[in-house]
């Protein structure tokens, strides 16, 4: 993975010093909250229902074992519920004693969050993070956010080119960009280097796809204006092919057009998707004209040199794991077959949690953080440390935080799979449910989040409890279940095959259920927002509704047809009917919500 | 690498109040395109921050300084805070009139942070990677 230079290290340390100074001015009263807010946000510090929330950047999801250990230390020593005075907090529906603390949380944009660190300890936490080249730079605020890619970047068998060097170069370019720190709204970029889009790129403000043109040259297809929220929109392609070395110049043109013309009068209409939709072709023309000026008048200063691409790429060469090719294939296949026959759970784990790799001797293994008794994507200090040990032993010291809120080990030798499985199982991280119903995405919801209308975690927990039976989960097959506590869509409900959206009616928790959304993967098909199946349901009805949807699928499916394909084939009607049949509290649905 | 010659000068609130409409001074509104402005005889362009979180003037300053090669003063007025002065300097501003409650010494300190940055800007157009290998 990318190794920090002295310059990079010094930069992060200076950022920590700058934030410490801002915090001191905030505490001595010379910096007011309104003015401090964007400064703390651009360092990852939110203020939530009970306590601040810290979002730590994990650029394009890549993380080293020593960084995981520091995240564990922060969870253990700083993420303390009892250090916060919550006497004045609006508790709403949250059951505070049951909320987890002393843990980190993996997010859908491959970052890590904490929910209980008091602001008074923020500067110390930032120093700790800086000690392992980590920070919270631009993980929030109206600026260019963490640039994401897919968890299989650099190892996927269907890869055209490794997106990580480009993601790193873009990370550096966007870091503390003087012109683009006060955009109309946040700005998210995703890059995929593979044929299958596992990065939800069409749902991003800018979605980039690496491809080769007819001459074999590498470049990007550029999409702009995707996004979730109140107005879910799939991004539009504004460039079919942009030479790879021009990507920073082109991004500059896009973001400048957005900074100048994006709406600032209404924050719900401030994302670039609204501008792109309103302007249509003239937006593209504007970007192209600006790009031309950058090339011809400014001299294209951010053209990426081959030397720079080579320098950055050199950090992403595969680790030498000393695989012995002679003993490889047959022997490994034999071991795995024997072990799998021996234990059906291992066999299932191989099927669900282990993915093929560019190197035939290696596999990508996902540790499942979707298990009973813990919120989706939560990892406590002990688990982070033990997982870091596995990362050292089995994956050359490197892991990936995934969009689906798990941890992926990218460099696992085939012959070590049985051992890794046993170790992961001991830690409770080997549940063979990756891609299945219980591998759901969920935001922190109303338990923590000030914006949420309803809680996500109790819904996730109830569904996890109901769907524990592995035979049943495997029979249901691959299903994207996404839960958001409000329309801001942090739980990506728009792209779920089944989406659950928390809504507020008269101060009560209600949930709108949608069907047929897609993030753009091969399983899910063309990216599209799901459609609501009717008026929202009471909290107590949600698990029964999901069960009714799944039962309908089982009744309607043809041989081996996936849930999403059945929905596409038969349409929403049979699902609606089944869902309405289990209404109790909402037996007479109104037109509302 | 181009030396940072255009250091931002900070001024207390109220400075220049009497010369707002003097000849040679052009006030550009935030929705104006600097490329359409008549800069003949203009020695100072005023760019307004209606709120410190409205970043349009950063792009306007960049276009004036870098695209149009404007060599006069670019002055930030309005909701100008010490925590944005470094951004202003890098975007091509040469003067910033601070909001009344802002501490000028704190502002001067912010200008000393980060000797260099990753990306090029209006003053030092080359990014770190190009400057480092030049």
Contacts between the chains, C-beta under 8 A, distances in Angstrom:
chain1	res1	chain2	res2	distance
A	7	B	116	7.5
A	7	B	128	6.8
A	7	B	132	7.9
A	11	B	114	7.1
A	11	B	118	7.5
A	14	B	113	6.2
A	14	B	114	5.5
A	17	B	113	7.9
A	18	B	113	5.6
A	21	B	109	7.8
A	22	B	83	6.8
A	25	B	106	7.2
A	30	B	103	6.6
A	30	B	106	7.4
A	31	B	83	7.7
A	35	B	52	6.7
A	35	B	81	5.7
A	35	B	83	6.9
A	38	B	53	6.0
A	39	B	83	5.8
A	142	B	53	7.1
A	142	B	55	7.8
A	169	B	129	7.8
A	172	B	118	4.2
A	172	B	119	7.5
A	172	B	128	7.3
A	172	B	129	7.6
A	173	B	118	6.2
A	173	B	119	5.0
A	173	B	127	6.9
A	174	B	119	7.7
A	175	B	118	5.3
A	175	B	119	7.7
A	176	B	114	7.4
A	176	B	117	6.1
A	176	B	118	7.2
A	177	B	119	5.6
A	178	B	58	6.6
A	178	B	86	7.4
A	178	B	87	4.4
A	178	B	90	3.7
A	178	B	91	5.1
A	178	B	117	7.6
A	178	B	119	8.0
A	178	B	121	5.2
A	178	B	122	7.9
A	179	B	55	7.4
A	179	B	58	4.5
A	179	B	59	5.6
A	179	B	62	5.4
A	179	B	87	7.8
A	179	B	91	5.6
A	179	B	121	7.5
A	180	B	55	7.3
A	180	B	58	7.7
A	181	B	55	6.5
A	181	B	58	7.7
A	181	B	87	6.0
A	182	B	52	7.5
A	182	B	53	5.2
A	182	B	54	6.6
A	182	B	55	3.0
A	182	B	58	7.1
A	182	B	84	7.9
A	183	B	55	6.1
A	248	B	119	7.9
A	248	B	127	7.7
A	256	B	59	5.4
A	256	B	62	7.8
A	259	B	55	5.8
A	259	B	56	6.4
A	259	B	58	7.2
A	259	B	59	4.9
A	260	B	56	5.9
A	260	B	59	5.2
A	260	B	60	7.8
A	264	B	54	6.1
A	264	B	56	7.8
A	293	B	67	6.4
A	297	B	67	5.8
A	298	B	66	6.1
A	298	B	67	6.6
A	298	B	125	7.0
A	299	B	125	7.4
A	301	B	120	4.8
A	301	B	125	4.6
A	301	B	126	5.6
A	301	B	127	6.6
A	301	B	130	6.9
A	302	B	119	6.9
A	302	B	120	6.4
A	302	B	127	5.5
A	304	B	129	7.8
A	305	B	129	6.9
A	305	B	130	6.6
A	305	B	133	6.9
A	307	B	133	5.6
A	308	B	129	4.3
A	308	B	130	7.6
A	308	B	133	7.2
A	311	B	129	7.6
